[in-house]
């Protein structure tokens, strides 16, 4: 069963080269995103083979990213 907050066909993509370390993603979903202590760029708090669940909070983080370092693509 899929909740209303989940978009099961979308995939989260993270481009650390585009990230400038604004931290909006961390403020939006601190359970999924963090910032690298060295350069401030986005880190995903998932295992290397895990796909994060695309929730409403993840969609907001993508929307609020000032550089487009976070994107969603089809499954």
PDB file of N, CA, C and O in Angstrom:
ATOM      1  N   UNK A   1       0.838  -1.177   0.000  1.00  0.00           N
ATOM      2  CA  UNK A   1       0.000   0.000   0.000  1.00  0.00           C
ATOM      3  C   UNK A   1       0.883   1.241   0.000  1.00  0.00           C
ATOM      4  O   UNK A   1       1.845   1.320   0.764  1.00  0.00           O
ATOM      5  N   UNK A   2       0.564   2.200  -0.844  1.00  0.00           N
ATOM      6  CA  UNK A   2       1.332   3.436  -0.973  1.00  0.00           C
ATOM      7  C   UNK A   2       0.537   4.569  -0.354  1.00  0.00           C
ATOM      8  O   UNK A   2      -0.642   4.747  -0.659  1.00  0.00           O
ATOM      9  N   UNK A   3       1.191   5.347   0.528  1.00  0.00           N
ATOM     10  CA  UNK A   3       0.502   6.473   1.145  1.00  0.00           C
ATOM     11  C   UNK A   3       0.385   7.609   0.150  1.00  0.00           C
ATOM     12  O   UNK A   3       1.038   7.595  -0.893  1.00  0.00           O
ATOM     13  N   UNK A   4      -0.447   8.598   0.466  1.00  0.00           N
ATOM     14  CA  UNK A   4      -0.616   9.760  -0.393  1.00  0.00           C
ATOM     15  C   UNK A   4       0.639  10.606  -0.466  1.00  0.00           C
ATOM     16  O   UNK A   4       0.783  11.398  -1.397  1.00  0.00           O
ATOM     17  N   UNK A   5       1.549  10.468   0.477  1.00  0.00           N
ATOM     18  CA  UNK A   5       2.771  11.251   0.493  1.00  0.00           C
ATOM     19  C   UNK A   5       3.871  10.638  -0.366  1.00  0.00           C
ATOM     20  O   UNK A   5       4.943  11.230  -0.487  1.00  0.00           O
ATOM     21  N   UNK A   6       3.645   9.492  -0.957  1.00  0.00           N
ATOM     22  CA  UNK A   6       4.688   8.787  -1.681  1.00  0.00           C
ATOM     23  C   UNK A   6       4.398   8.778  -3.181  1.00  0.00           C
ATOM     24  O   UNK A   6       3.268   8.530  -3.599  1.00  0.00           O
ATOM     25  N   UNK A   7       5.410   9.045  -3.973  1.00  0.00           N
ATOM     26  CA  UNK A   7       5.319   8.936  -5.415  1.00  0.00           C
ATOM     27  C   UNK A   7       6.238   7.790  -5.799  1.00  0.00           C
ATOM     28  O   UNK A   7       7.451   7.971  -5.907  1.00  0.00           O
ATOM     29  N   UNK A   8       5.674   6.632  -6.003  1.00  0.00           N
ATOM     30  CA  UNK A   8       6.475   5.423  -6.151  1.00  0.00           C
ATOM     31  C   UNK A   8       7.202   5.333  -7.485  1.00  0.00           C
ATOM     32  O   UNK A   8       8.154   4.561  -7.603  1.00  0.00           O
ATOM     33  N   UNK A   9       6.785   6.100  -8.497  1.00  0.00           N
ATOM     34  CA  UNK A   9       7.421   5.989  -9.801  1.00  0.00           C
ATOM     35  C   UNK A   9       8.572   6.979  -9.983  1.00  0.00           C
ATOM     36  O   UNK A   9       9.269   6.912 -10.995  1.00  0.00           O
ATOM     37  N   UNK A  10       8.789   7.881  -9.053  1.00  0.00           N
ATOM     38  CA  UNK A  10       9.843   8.882  -9.185  1.00  0.00           C
ATOM     39  C   UNK A  10      11.132   8.418  -8.511  1.00  0.00           C
ATOM     40  O   UNK A  10      11.119   7.623  -7.571  1.00  0.00           O
ATOM     41  N   UNK A  11      12.245   8.942  -9.024  1.00  0.00           N
ATOM     42  CA  UNK A  11      13.548   8.642  -8.450  1.00  0.00           C
ATOM     43  C   UNK A  11      14.261   9.962  -8.137  1.00  0.00           C
ATOM     44  O   UNK A  11      14.269  10.880  -8.957  1.00  0.00           O
ATOM     45  N   UNK A  12      14.851  10.045  -6.961  1.00  0.00           N
ATOM     46  CA  UNK A  12      15.590  11.232  -6.553  1.00  0.00           C
ATOM     47  C   UNK A  12      17.014  11.165  -7.098  1.00  0.00           C
ATOM     48  O   UNK A  12      17.697  10.152  -6.944  1.00  0.00           O
ATOM     49  N   UNK A  13      17.453  12.240  -7.731  1.00  0.00           N
ATOM     50  CA  UNK A  13      18.812  12.357  -8.247  1.00  0.00           C
ATOM     51  C   UNK A  13      19.503  13.510  -7.516  1.00  0.00           C
ATOM     52  O   UNK A  13      18.909  14.569  -7.315  1.00  0.00           O
ATOM     53  N   UNK A  14      20.748  13.300  -7.126  1.00  0.00           N
ATOM     54  CA  UNK A  14      21.518  14.310  -6.409  1.00  0.00           C
ATOM     55  C   UNK A  14      22.811  14.583  -7.173  1.00  0.00           C
ATOM     56  O   UNK A  14      23.585  13.665  -7.445  1.00  0.00           O
ATOM     57  N   UNK A  15      23.037  15.850  -7.517  1.00  0.00           N
ATOM     58  CA  UNK A  15      24.270  16.257  -8.196  1.00  0.00           C
ATOM     59  C   UNK A  15      25.071  17.132  -7.236  1.00  0.00           C
ATOM     60  O   UNK A  15      24.820  18.331  -7.114  1.00  0.00           O
ATOM     61  N   UNK A  16      26.042  16.512  -6.553  1.00  0.00           N
ATOM     62  CA  UNK A  16      26.843  17.241  -5.558  1.00  0.00           C
ATOM     63  C   UNK A  16      27.677  18.350  -6.184  1.00  0.00           C
ATOM     64  O   UNK A  16      28.046  19.303  -5.497  1.00  0.00           O
ATOM     65  N   UNK A  17      27.980  18.244  -7.472  1.00  0.00           N
ATOM     66  CA  UNK A  17      28.759  19.289  -8.146  1.00  0.00           C
ATOM     67  C   UNK A  17      27.956  20.583  -8.277  1.00  0.00           C
ATOM     68  O   UNK A  17      28.528  21.673  -8.252  1.00  0.00           O
ATOM     69  N   UNK A  18      26.645  20.469  -8.417  1.00  0.00           N
ATOM     70  CA  UNK A  18      25.785  21.654  -8.510  1.00  0.00           C
ATOM     71  C   UNK A  18      25.451  22.250  -7.143  1.00  0.00           C
ATOM     72  O   UNK A  18      25.119  23.431  -7.046  1.00  0.00           O
ATOM     73  N   UNK A  19      25.537  21.454  -6.109  1.00  0.00           N
ATOM     74  CA  UNK A  19      25.145  21.888  -4.762  1.00  0.00           C
ATOM     75  C   UNK A  19      26.070  23.003  -4.278  1.00  0.00           C
ATOM     76  O   UNK A  19      27.289  22.917  -4.426  1.00  0.00           O
ATOM     77  N   UNK A  20      25.476  24.056  -3.695  1.00  0.00           N
ATOM     78  CA  UNK A  20      26.279  25.132  -3.119  1.00  0.00           C
ATOM     79  C   UNK A  20      26.204  25.159  -1.598  1.00  0.00           C
ATOM     80  O   UNK A  20      26.788  26.034  -0.957  1.00  0.00           O
ATOM     81  N   UNK A  21      25.483  24.196  -1.018  1.00  0.00           N
ATOM     82  CA  UNK A  21      25.446  24.079   0.436  1.00  0.00           C
ATOM     83  C   UNK A  21      24.470  25.009   1.131  1.00  0.00           C
ATOM     84  O   UNK A  21      24.695  25.380   2.283  1.00  0.00           O
ATOM     85  N   UNK A  22      23.394  25.396   0.463  1.00  0.00           N
ATOM     86  CA  UNK A  22      22.401  26.284   1.073  1.00  0.00           C
ATOM     87  C   UNK A  22      21.685  25.621   2.246  1.00  0.00           C
ATOM     88  O   UNK A  22      21.265  26.309   3.177  1.00  0.00           O
ATOM     89  N   UNK A  23      21.542  24.299   2.217  1.00  0.00           N
ATOM     90  CA  UNK A  23      20.942  23.563   3.320  1.00  0.00           C
ATOM     91  C   UNK A  23      19.431  23.532   3.345  1.00  0.00           C
ATOM     92  O   UNK A  23      18.845  23.071   4.325  1.00  0.00           O
ATOM     93  N   UNK A  24      18.786  24.005   2.305  1.00  0.00           N
ATOM     94  CA  UNK A  24      17.315  23.980   2.283  1.00  0.00           C
ATOM     95  C   UNK A  24      16.768  22.560   2.324  1.00  0.00           C
ATOM     96  O   UNK A  24      15.719  22.309   2.918  1.00  0.00           O
ATOM     97  N   UNK A  25      17.480  21.633   1.690  1.00  0.00           N
ATOM     98  CA  UNK A  25      17.029  20.238   1.697  1.00  0.00           C
ATOM     99  C   UNK A  25      17.077  19.672   3.118  1.00  0.00           C
ATOM    100  O   UNK A  25      16.173  18.943   3.527  1.00  0.00           O
ATOM    101  N   UNK A  26      18.110  20.001   3.856  1.00  0.00           N
ATOM    102  CA  UNK A  26      18.259  19.510   5.228  1.00  0.00           C
ATOM    103  C   UNK A  26      17.138  20.065   6.105  1.00  0.00           C
ATOM    104  O   UNK A  26      16.590  19.347   6.942  1.00  0.00           O
ATOM    105  N   UNK A  27      16.803  21.324   5.919  1.00  0.00           N
ATOM    106  CA  UNK A  27      15.712  21.931   6.688  1.00  0.00           C
ATOM    107  C   UNK A  27      14.370  21.323   6.320  1.00  0.00           C
ATOM    108  O   UNK A  27      13.478  21.223   7.163  1.00  0.00           O
ATOM    109  N   UNK A  28      14.223  20.916   5.061  1.00  0.00           N
ATOM    110  CA  UNK A  28      12.961  20.342   4.586  1.00  0.00           C
ATOM    111  C   UNK A  28      12.774  18.894   5.016  1.00  0.00           C
ATOM    112  O   UNK A  28      11.672  18.499   5.397  1.00  0.00           O
ATOM    113  N   UNK A  29      13.844  18.094   4.958  1.00  0.00           N
ATOM    114  CA  UNK A  29      13.747  16.672   5.315  1.00  0.00           C
ATOM    115  C   UNK A  29      15.057  16.202   5.968  1.00  0.00           C
ATOM    116  O   UNK A  29      15.880  15.554   5.322  1.00  0.00           O
ATOM    117  N   UNK A  30      15.242  16.537   7.264  1.00  0.00           N
ATOM    118  CA  UNK A  30      16.493  16.189   7.951  1.00  0.00           C
ATOM    119  C   UNK A  30      16.693  14.689   8.170  1.00  0.00           C
ATOM    120  O   UNK A  30      17.793  14.266   8.528  1.00  0.00           O
ATOM    121  N   UNK A  31      15.665  13.886   7.966  1.00  0.00           N
ATOM    122  CA  UNK A  31      15.820  12.436   8.085  1.00  0.00           C
ATOM    123  C   UNK A  31      16.463  11.832   6.840  1.00  0.00           C
ATOM    124  O   UNK A  31      16.963  10.708   6.888  1.00  0.00           O
ATOM    125  N   UNK A  32      16.457  12.560   5.733  1.00  0.00           N
ATOM    126  CA  UNK A  32      17.015  12.057   4.484  1.00  0.00           C
ATOM    127  C   UNK A  32      18.277  12.794   4.050  1.00  0.00           C
ATOM    128  O   UNK A  32      19.179  12.192   3.467  1.00  0.00           O
ATOM    129  N   UNK A  33      18.343  14.100   4.334  1.00  0.00           N
ATOM    130  CA  UNK A  33      19.454  14.910   3.853  1.00  0.00           C
ATOM    131  C   UNK A  33      20.329  15.397   4.994  1.00  0.00           C
ATOM    132  O   UNK A  33      19.850  15.630   6.103  1.00  0.00           O
ATOM    133  N   UNK A  34      21.606  15.549   4.714  1.00  0.00           N
ATOM    134  CA  UNK A  34      22.563  16.168   5.630  1.00  0.00           C
ATOM    135  C   UNK A  34      23.550  16.951   4.780  1.00  0.00           C
ATOM    136  O   UNK A  34      23.490  16.922   3.550  1.00  0.00           O
ATOM    137  N   UNK A  35      24.462  17.655   5.452  1.00  0.00           N
ATOM    138  CA  UNK A  35      25.485  18.402   4.739  1.00  0.00           C
ATOM    139  C   UNK A  35      26.864  17.888   5.126  1.00  0.00           C
ATOM    140  O   UNK A  35      27.124  17.600   6.295  1.00  0.00           O
ATOM    141  N   UNK A  36      27.735  17.777   4.150  1.00  0.00           N
ATOM    142  CA  UNK A  36      29.105  17.343   4.355  1.00  0.00           C
ATOM    143  C   UNK A  36      29.813  18.355   5.260  1.00  0.00           C
ATOM    144  O   UNK A  36      29.735  19.561   5.026  1.00  0.00           O
ATOM    145  N   UNK A  37      30.493  17.868   6.280  1.00  0.00           N
ATOM    146  CA  UNK A  37      31.187  18.752   7.214  1.00  0.00           C
ATOM    147  C   UNK A  37      32.320  19.525   6.545  1.00  0.00           C
ATOM    148  O   UNK A  37      32.655  20.626   6.982  1.00  0.00           O
ATOM    149  N   UNK A  38      32.912  18.968   5.499  1.00  0.00           N
ATOM    150  CA  UNK A  38      34.050  19.618   4.840  1.00  0.00           C
ATOM    151  C   UNK A  38      33.636  20.709   3.856  1.00  0.00           C
ATOM    152  O   UNK A  38      34.190  21.809   3.875  1.00  0.00           O
ATOM    153  N   UNK A  39      32.654  20.404   2.989  1.00  0.00           N
ATOM    154  CA  UNK A  39      32.317  21.377   1.955  1.00  0.00           C
ATOM    155  C   UNK A  39      30.872  21.876   2.004  1.00  0.00           C
ATOM    156  O   UNK A  39      30.498  22.741   1.211  1.00  0.00           O
ATOM    157  N   UNK A  40      30.052  21.348   2.920  1.00  0.00           N
ATOM    158  CA  UNK A  40      28.675  21.799   3.073  1.00  0.00           C
ATOM    159  C   UNK A  40      27.713  21.266   2.037  1.00  0.00           C
ATOM    160  O   UNK A  40      26.528  21.596   2.074  1.00  0.00           O
ATOM    161  N   UNK A  41      28.189  20.453   1.116  1.00  0.00           N
ATOM    162  CA  UNK A  41      27.315  19.934   0.061  1.00  0.00           C
ATOM    163  C   UNK A  41      26.423  18.821   0.578  1.00  0.00           C
ATOM    164  O   UNK A  41      26.712  18.183   1.591  1.00  0.00           O
ATOM    165  N   UNK A  42      25.346  18.606  -0.133  1.00  0.00           N
ATOM    166  CA  UNK A  42      24.313  17.651   0.259  1.00  0.00           C
ATOM    167  C   UNK A  42      24.852  16.227   0.370  1.00  0.00           C
ATOM    168  O   UNK A  42      25.684  15.791  -0.426  1.00  0.00           O
ATOM    169  N   UNK A  43      24.353  15.521   1.377  1.00  0.00           N
ATOM    170  CA  UNK A  43      24.588  14.090   1.566  1.00  0.00           C
ATOM    171  C   UNK A  43      23.241  13.420   1.761  1.00  0.00           C
ATOM    172  O   UNK A  43      22.366  13.959   2.439  1.00  0.00           O
ATOM    173  N   UNK A  44      23.074  12.256   1.172  1.00  0.00           N
ATOM    174  CA  UNK A  44      21.876  11.458   1.409  1.00  0.00           C
ATOM    175  C   UNK A  44      22.130  10.524   2.573  1.00  0.00           C
ATOM    176  O   UNK A  44      23.179   9.884   2.643  1.00  0.00           O
ATOM    177  N   UNK A  45      21.185  10.444   3.478  1.00  0.00           N
ATOM    178  CA  UNK A  45      21.311   9.571   4.648  1.00  0.00           C
ATOM    179  C   UNK A  45      20.660   8.221   4.369  1.00  0.00           C
ATOM    180  O   UNK A  45      19.799   7.767   5.122  1.00  0.00           O
ATOM    181  N   UNK A  46      21.081   7.590   3.280  1.00  0.00           N
ATOM    182  CA  UNK A  46      20.610   6.249   2.932  1.00  0.00           C
ATOM    183  C   UNK A  46      21.829   5.376   2.687  1.00  0.00           C
ATOM    184  O   UNK A  46      22.940   5.873   2.504  1.00  0.00           O
ATOM    185  N   UNK A  47      21.610   4.096   2.685  1.00  0.00           N
ATOM    186  CA  UNK A  47      22.693   3.173   2.379  1.00  0.00           C
ATOM    187  C   UNK A  47      23.053   3.254   0.905  1.00  0.00           C
ATOM    188  O   UNK A  47      22.285   3.798   0.112  1.00  0.00           O
ATOM    189  N   UNK A  48      24.205   2.724   0.526  1.00  0.00           N
ATOM    190  CA  UNK A  48      24.670   2.842  -0.857  1.00  0.00           C
ATOM    191  C   UNK A  48      23.760   2.185  -1.891  1.00  0.00           C
ATOM    192  O   UNK A  48      23.739   2.610  -3.046  1.00  0.00           O
ATOM    193  N   UNK A  49      23.022   1.175  -1.507  1.00  0.00           N
ATOM    194  CA  UNK A  49      22.140   0.495  -2.451  1.00  0.00           C
ATOM    195  C   UNK A  49      20.666   0.798  -2.219  1.00  0.00           C
ATOM    196  O   UNK A  49      19.800   0.158  -2.816  1.00  0.00           O
ATOM    197  N   UNK A  50      20.378   1.762  -1.363  1.00  0.00           N
ATOM    198  CA  UNK A  50      18.999   2.115  -1.041  1.00  0.00           C
ATOM    199  C   UNK A  50      18.509   3.268  -1.907  1.00  0.00           C
ATOM    200  O   UNK A  50      19.233   4.239  -2.127  1.00  0.00           O
ATOM    201  N   UNK A  51      17.302   3.160  -2.387  1.00  0.00           N
ATOM    202  CA  UNK A  51      16.635   4.251  -3.077  1.00  0.00           C
ATOM    203  C   UNK A  51      15.746   4.953  -2.049  1.00  0.00           C
ATOM    204  O   UNK A  51      14.899   4.306  -1.434  1.00  0.00           O
ATOM    205  N   UNK A  52      15.921   6.254  -1.852  1.00  0.00           N
ATOM    206  CA  UNK A  52      15.056   6.944  -0.883  1.00  0.00           C
ATOM    207  C   UNK A  52      13.615   7.001  -1.372  1.00  0.00           C
ATOM    208  O   UNK A  52      13.348   7.124  -2.567  1.00  0.00           O
ATOM    209  N   UNK A  53      12.713   6.912  -0.435  1.00  0.00           N
ATOM    210  CA  UNK A  53      11.296   7.027  -0.742  1.00  0.00           C
ATOM    211  C   UNK A  53      10.998   8.474  -1.096  1.00  0.00           C
ATOM    212  O   UNK A  53      11.381   9.382  -0.358  1.00  0.00           O
ATOM    213  N   UNK A  54      10.321   8.702  -2.212  1.00  0.00           N
ATOM    214  CA  UNK A  54      10.017  10.055  -2.651  1.00  0.00           C
ATOM    215  C   UNK A  54       8.702  10.487  -2.017  1.00  0.00           C
ATOM    216  O   UNK A  54       7.619  10.160  -2.504  1.00  0.00           O
ATOM    217  N   UNK A  55       8.820  11.220  -0.931  1.00  0.00           N
ATOM    218  CA  UNK A  55       7.666  11.714  -0.180  1.00  0.00           C
ATOM    219  C   UNK A  55       7.380  13.165  -0.557  1.00  0.00           C
ATOM    220  O   UNK A  55       8.104  13.760  -1.355  1.00  0.00           O
ATOM    221  N   UNK A  56       6.332  13.725   0.014  1.00  0.00           N
ATOM    222  CA  UNK A  56       6.013  15.135  -0.204  1.00  0.00           C
ATOM    223  C   UNK A  56       7.160  16.024   0.265  1.00  0.00           C
ATOM    224  O   UNK A  56       7.433  17.048  -0.360  1.00  0.00           O
ATOM    225  N   UNK A  57       7.837  15.654   1.353  1.00  0.00           N
ATOM    226  CA  UNK A  57       8.971  16.443   1.847  1.00  0.00           C
ATOM    227  C   UNK A  57      10.124  16.415   0.843  1.00  0.00           C
ATOM    228  O   UNK A  57      10.784  17.435   0.639  1.00  0.00           O
ATOM    229  N   UNK A  58      10.374  15.281   0.222  1.00  0.00           N
ATOM    230  CA  UNK A  58      11.429  15.188  -0.789  1.00  0.00           C
ATOM    231  C   UNK A  58      11.071  16.060  -1.988  1.00  0.00           C
ATOM    232  O   UNK A  58      11.935  16.744  -2.538  1.00  0.00           O
ATOM    233  N   UNK A  59       9.821  16.041  -2.390  1.00  0.00           N
ATOM    234  CA  UNK A  59       9.385  16.879  -3.512  1.00  0.00           C
ATOM    235  C   UNK A  59       9.575  18.363  -3.178  1.00  0.00           C
ATOM    236  O   UNK A  59       9.966  19.146  -4.044  1.00  0.00           O
ATOM    237  N   UNK A  60       9.303  18.749  -1.939  1.00  0.00           N
ATOM    238  CA  UNK A  60       9.530  20.144  -1.519  1.00  0.00           C
ATOM    239  C   UNK A  60      11.015  20.476  -1.544  1.00  0.00           C
ATOM    240  O   UNK A  60      11.397  21.561  -1.981  1.00  0.00           O
ATOM    241  N   UNK A  61      11.861  19.553  -1.081  1.00  0.00           N
ATOM    242  CA  UNK A  61      13.306  19.783  -1.090  1.00  0.00           C
ATOM    243  C   UNK A  61      13.794  20.000  -2.523  1.00  0.00           C
ATOM    244  O   UNK A  61      14.620  20.880  -2.767  1.00  0.00           O
ATOM    245  N   UNK A  62      13.300  19.221  -3.456  1.00  0.00           N
ATOM    246  CA  UNK A  62      13.662  19.382  -4.864  1.00  0.00           C
ATOM    247  C   UNK A  62      13.222  20.761  -5.351  1.00  0.00           C
ATOM    248  O   UNK A  62      13.977  21.458  -6.029  1.00  0.00           O
ATOM    249  N   UNK A  63      12.015  21.142  -5.007  1.00  0.00           N
ATOM    250  CA  UNK A  63      11.468  22.433  -5.430  1.00  0.00           C
ATOM    251  C   UNK A  63      12.266  23.602  -4.847  1.00  0.00           C
ATOM    252  O   UNK A  63      12.474  24.603  -5.532  1.00  0.00           O
ATOM    253  N   UNK A  64      12.714  23.491  -3.599  1.00  0.00           N
ATOM    254  CA  UNK A  64      13.396  24.589  -2.913  1.00  0.00           C
ATOM    255  C   UNK A  64      14.896  24.656  -3.182  1.00  0.00           C
ATOM    256  O   UNK A  64      15.541  25.624  -2.780  1.00  0.00           O
ATOM    257  N   UNK A  65      15.467  23.659  -3.846  1.00  0.00           N
ATOM    258  CA  UNK A  65      16.909  23.657  -4.097  1.00  0.00           C
ATOM    259  C   UNK A  65      17.256  24.805  -5.051  1.00  0.00           C
ATOM    260  O   UNK A  65      16.774  24.826  -6.184  1.00  0.00           O
ATOM    261  N   UNK A  66      18.081  25.756  -4.613  1.00  0.00           N
ATOM    262  CA  UNK A  66      18.351  26.936  -5.432  1.00  0.00           C
ATOM    263  C   UNK A  66      19.198  26.682  -6.681  1.00  0.00           C
ATOM    264  O   UNK A  66      19.185  27.495  -7.605  1.00  0.00           O
ATOM    265  N   UNK A  67      19.929  25.573  -6.722  1.00  0.00           N
ATOM    266  CA  UNK A  67      20.800  25.311  -7.868  1.00  0.00           C
ATOM    267  C   UNK A  67      20.314  24.183  -8.765  1.00  0.00           C
ATOM    268  O   UNK A  67      20.895  23.945  -9.823  1.00  0.00           O
ATOM    269  N   UNK A  68      19.262  23.487  -8.362  1.00  0.00           N
ATOM    270  CA  UNK A  68      18.788  22.344  -9.137  1.00  0.00           C
ATOM    271  C   UNK A  68      19.634  21.105  -8.941  1.00  0.00           C
ATOM    272  O   UNK A  68      19.634  20.209  -9.785  1.00  0.00           O
ATOM    273  N   UNK A  69      20.364  21.047  -7.819  1.00  0.00           N
ATOM    274  CA  UNK A  69      21.190  19.876  -7.518  1.00  0.00           C
ATOM    275  C   UNK A  69      20.332  18.648  -7.202  1.00  0.00           C
ATOM    276  O   UNK A  69      20.795  17.515  -7.334  1.00  0.00           O
ATOM    277  N   UNK A  70      19.101  18.871  -6.792  1.00  0.00           N
ATOM    278  CA  UNK A  70      18.147  17.789  -6.532  1.00  0.00           C
ATOM    279  C   UNK A  70      17.113  17.787  -7.648  1.00  0.00           C
ATOM    280  O   UNK A  70      16.513  18.818  -7.952  1.00  0.00           O
ATOM    281  N   UNK A  71      16.911  16.634  -8.250  1.00  0.00           N
ATOM    282  CA  UNK A  71      15.900  16.494  -9.296  1.00  0.00           C
ATOM    283  C   UNK A  71      15.167  15.185  -9.118  1.00  0.00           C
ATOM    284  O   UNK A  71      15.646  14.282  -8.432  1.00  0.00           O
ATOM    285  N   UNK A  72      14.008  15.083  -9.735  1.00  0.00           N
ATOM    286  CA  UNK A  72      13.240  13.840  -9.776  1.00  0.00           C
ATOM    287  C   UNK A  72      13.167  13.380 -11.208  1.00  0.00           C
ATOM    288  O   UNK A  72      13.020  14.190 -12.123  1.00  0.00           O
ATOM    289  N   UNK A  73      13.269  12.076 -11.407  1.00  0.00           N
ATOM    290  CA  UNK A  73      13.110  11.502 -12.743  1.00  0.00           C
ATOM    291  C   UNK A  73      12.183  10.298 -12.638  1.00  0.00           C
ATOM    292  O   UNK A  73      11.941   9.780 -11.548  1.00  0.00           O
ATOM    293  N   UNK A  74      11.674   9.863 -13.773  1.00  0.00           N
ATOM    294  CA  UNK A  74      10.804   8.692 -13.790  1.00  0.00           C
ATOM    295  C   UNK A  74      11.602   7.461 -13.423  1.00  0.00           C
ATOM    296  O   UNK A  74      12.707   7.227 -13.912  1.00  0.00           O
ATOM    297  N   UNK A  75      10.978   6.658 -12.514  1.00  0.00           N
ATOM    298  CA  UNK A  75      11.475   5.418 -12.001  1.00  0.00           C
ATOM    299  C   UNK A  75      12.742   4.925 -12.504  1.00  0.00           C
ATOM    300  O   UNK A  75      13.200   3.862 -12.086  1.00  0.00           O
TER     301      UNK A  75
END
